Amino acid sequence: QVQLQESGGGLVQAGGSQRLSCAASRSLGSIPIMGWYRQAPGTQRQLVATITTSGAYTNYVDSVKGRFTISRDNAKNTVYLQMNSLKPEDTAVYYCNASPSRWSWGQGTQVTVSS
């Protein structure tokens, strides 16, 4: 079992940027794919970005392509999500986990984008 701790969220104006971090309790080097997910009120949790072990391959849901960048630092057991040009529809609680998810969810970090 891996414990996940997301951080970096907050309130930001539309067009702004935020960088989220996800710290894991142990090495992620053996985990093939890590992902960032988000869940807006009244909706199901959605996978928005994934990254392979080496970081060579990333994938994004269409709604965030060109605006979000996922990265990972295996030495620090941390995955990041750089979010630029934020929109009100990006408002959600953001979580990280393997892809597909395999561990208990952390508490997430709330991102609120004001118009």
Salt bridges, closest charged atoms under 4 A:
ASP62 OD1 - LYS65 NZ 3.08
ASP90 OD1 - ARG38 NH1 2.93
ASP90 OD2 - ARG67 NH1 2.73
